[in-house]
Amino acid sequence: MALQNSQPENKSFLSPVGFKFTIERLPHVNYFCTSAELPDISMGQINTVENTFIKLPVPGDKLTFGLLNLRFRIDEDMKNFQEIYDWLIGLGYPDNFAQSVSIRNGNGLLPQGEVYSDGSLIITTSNFQPNIEVKFVDMYPVTLSSVSFNIEQDDIDYLQADVNFAYRKYDLTTIV
């Protein structure tokens, strides 16, 4: 088999600073997002097909998506931290059922529009033009990091927080 022309059309590398993240439910987090990780995706395998010498791997039928990790600078009024905190409190209602009123309807079911939110990671070209959209479907927060205050620092490093989201799936779409 002869090698065909295997030169890529676009020889530019992907820049780690060329992105913007937006999530419908968290407008204050969007502006202050400083880091986003495109999560891993994996599929299991089944070792059921056997021959005389080894078990042959067979692709599984279920995908597993890793958590979406975001880092954001906390604004002075902590509005972005509060948005995620309130969402988690509504999901977990640690003190009483009334805490879940904002995201649950009267019969106790979880309406999709209130519990979940979609989000997008827009990846840009080397010229900072939108290139690829990674659309996360049915996101919800699962962890919000601690925040450390410390008066012994020499320089002011503004506070950041990490938030991890679970979601149903993500899709990649070329914008240009």
Residue, then its C-alpha position, 0 to 999 in steps of 0.5 A: m500500500a502506497l503512502q498517500n499525501s499525509q500533510p495536514e492542511n492547517k499546520s498551526f498548533l492549538s493554543p492553550v490560551g485561545f478559549k472562552f467558556t460560557i454556561e447559561r446558568l452562570p453568567h458571572v462565572n463566564y466572564f472570570c473563567t481562567s482555565a477549562e479542561l476538555p474532559d476525557i472520554s473512554m469506552g470499556q471493553i469486553n474480553t468475551v471472545e476467546n481463541t486458543f491462546i488469548k482473550l480477544p478484546v471487543p469494544g464495549d457499548k457504553l461511553t464514560f465522560g470525565l468531569l469538566n473542570l473549570r477554574f475562575r477568579i472570584d469577583e470581589d462580591m463573590k457573585n460567581f462563587q455564590e451562583i455555583y454555591d446556590w446551585l449546589i445547595g438547591l441540588g443537595y438541600p442540606d437543611n430542609f426541603a425548602q432549599s430545593v424550591s428553586i430547582r424542583n417543582g411541586n411534586g418532587l420531580l426534577p425538571q430538566g430546565e431547572v436542574y441542568s444547564d448547557g455550556s460551551l467551550i469555544i476554542t479559537t484559532s491562533n488568530f483568536q477567531p472562534n473555530i470549534e465549539v464543544k457543547f456540553v449537554d445537561m451540566y450540573p456542578v458536583t464540587l466547588s473548591s475551598v477558598s483560602f484567605n491568607i494575610e502572609q502572602d508577599d504578593i496579591d494573588y487574586l483568589q480562584a476557585d475550581v468547579n467540577f461539572a458532570y454532564r450527559k455528553y459533549d459534542l464537537t462542532t467546527i464553527v468556521 
